[in-house]
Amino acid sequence: MSSNGKKLVQRVEFIKAACRGKSVLHLGCTNWPYTREAIERGMLLHFELQSIATELYGFDFDQIGIDELSAAGVHHLHRADLEHLDDVPLDRKFDIVVAGEMIEHLNNPGLFLRGIQRFMSDKSLLLITTVNAYCGIRFLLYGLRGKQGKAEPVHPDHVAYYSYSTLKLLIERHGLQVEEFLFYDMGSEHRPHNRWYVNAANDLCVKIAPQWADGVIAVCKNSADGRSDKHGY
């Protein structure tokens, strides 16, 4: 793991660098319900990975998004419930598994963390990215919005926030280990669409403390003994 646990990176660039020249399994590949918008803006990560990975497969539960990618010429797509990965009719391992911005959507993340290991060898890396529980700009926006705390700046489908400690513990409870932990800054692809003061406030936050950044990244491997503790999912 990184010695200070505070390295700040750009999320998409970090993922692309890890996937270059590798066989990759991309989870949540359609970015539904924003598939069409992401395609039109040139911001769909799956397209970028397609150009740099030696082999690319995609899992997503949303059939409409899968159909849109298929119509755009994308292959090796599987409809998959990430909490029931044993049901996926695919038997192979990947160098890199990308789980970008999806663990915060899951009702039972432990089922996912256990299930994904069937697609990982001892040398595979699982890249988990998620929003940061201690993101400074979200604290600021939440405080300023008022409305008795009901106007939270959160995706309507998110059910959890994770921090360094909570994400690391969850991962280790389910037979994986964290090789490196990083923080990711607000994406450069999002900045042109933000108001100037949102970008400025974000930059001030990460200048003071990288752990107030937009999100977190855990780079994981199968643990040496493959054990989980006694806690349930």
Disulfide bonds with the S-S distance in Angstrom:
none
